[in-house]
Amino acid sequence: MPLKPDTFANLYKPDVISCLADLSNDEVFTPPDVANKMLDMLPQELFRDPSTKFLDPACKSGVFLREIAKRLIAGLADKIPNLQERCDWIFQNQLYGIAITELTSLLARRSVYCSKYPNSPFSITKFKNVQGNILYHKMKHTWKNGSCIYCGTAENGSLNDITREGMESHAYEFIHTLNPGEIFKMKFDVIISNPPYQLGDSGAFASASPIYQKFVEQAKKLNPRYMAMIIPSRWFAGGKGLDDFRNNMLHDDRIRVLHDYQMGSDCFPGTRIAGGVCYFLWNRDHRGECEVFNHDGNDITSSMVRPLLETGADTFIRMNEAVPILRKVQALNEESFSSIVSPRKPFGLTSDFFADPSKYNLPSVSDEQQNGQIRIVGTYKYKTVWKYADKKYPFPNGSEKLWKYKVFVSQVLDAGFDWTKERLSPFLGLPGDACTETFLTVGLYDNQQTAENVISYMNTRFFHLLMFLKKVSHHVTSKVYEYVPMQDFSHPWNDEMLYKKYHLTESEINFIETHIREPWTDDEIKHKLNMAGGNE
């Protein structure tokens, strides 16, 4: 049956894909408005060229192909006036996809072809096969030394059910091949996608391994003219499985546009993606600096053309306004504050230390015995607690820190991943005080005043801004403090002194003052330590 001219004006109301975008945290469905923002980065003449070929190598809802089809249908109206002929050409010669599961293959075909079976009478274009140009082939992992050689998932990990008949394998076709070009045996002008983000590897959520970078790397093998993908922003700082990827991306001057969202929920409502998300445009034939856009909700807060990797930096600086501030700090070549921040488990005690003290041979000490004993700070049932122990308690490590003044600070910081609301709560550690891995120690001092001067510095807005430049998850390890410079701690510090020292301009000061919340009051610190276990 011939298509009517108004078919595509009314076909997608209400838009079911907008609803699907709210359903999953593991394989996040892309809202149509986000898909269109990504398509807006491309040269729009691509949608007026009947030879342009598009590929989505990780189809879920089919939203990218559907929105591309709308643009092609409008853009090719002059070249192919007949609507049915135009649709037949577009869907059969320009749009291609690889579904990530059998279910999403049906969903994608339904949203793109208006029928999950494109060889049926209900499809808006008639294919001779049941898949059309949206393929799904059930793949198997290739195990070697206990993990898949393609995606790295553990053979005996939390996805071990993949070996059971009928269960989803999570062996995505696009990345489970050495030669992705063999799937369609053609060249693509544009590869655009929202790939799966992670796979569990040992049964624990915290140990989930990122997988999105493998889709980016495979897409580059196909050497398209353009690539656009939306992925978690955690690659900015590297980490588990991402260090090589980060290095390659930050040195790739073909990335010409980058949109960064500190809050992942601004792109994917209802989701919680640590470190936010970003989407980028990779241009094979044009190299240069990148135009970086910072977002807050639907608003673009700033844009700046700059290198992805600043001189003297090893991570991407997310906030455009912070770049000139960091440049001024690094010009002084001062030692990094991270040099005095301890690694995890500064005393060798795990975070569950207080759940079962007898497990760690921690004897109970009565109130009468507390005088002269050591104190250990940690968390129990989401509250910060102190426990007393004999001063001869054998710590696994860190005993040299015990009888010094030091600063304690939580190694977790989370205010819903909104960096403008997050705040450290450093507090004084006396001689004889120790901690579990819930906290880190900062420095070792012979007197209390020096430790308090360090705390005054850590409470400044200036300190927090530089710390946030490397923070991309709720963990605040020593690496997060690498851009923070050391100071002379023979006296206390405040923001005015730091602004003057680093010659910050009025606009730079205003950026810090408006984005970093004021220091916690003593009452707020006490409440947060009691109620949140030191986790902001």
Secondary structure, DSSP 8 states (H G I E B T S, - for coil): ----TTHHHHTTSS-HHHHHTTS-SSS----HHHHHHHHHTS-GGGGG-TT--EEEEEESS-HHHHHHHHHHHHHTTTTS-SHHHHHHHHHHHTEEEEESSHHHHHHHHHHHHSSSSTTSTTSSS--SSSSTTEE-------EETTEETTT--BTTSTTGGGGSTTS-----GGGSSS-GGGTT-S--SEEEE----EE-SSS-GGG-EE-HHHHHHHHHHT--SEEEEEEEGGGGG--TTTHHHHHHHHT-TTEEEEEEESSGGGTSTT---TT-EEEEEEETT--S-EEEEEEETTEEEEEEEE-SS-TT-SS----GGGHHHHHHHHTT---BGGGGB--SSTTS--TTTTTSGGGGT-----GGG-TT-EEEEEEETTEEEEEEE-TT---SS-GGGTTSEEEEEESB--STT-TTT-----EEE-TTEEE-TTEEEEEEESSHHHHHHHHHHHTSHHHHHHHHTS--SSB--GGGGTTSB---TTS---HHHHHHHTT--HHHHHHHHHHS-----HHHHHHHHHHHTT--
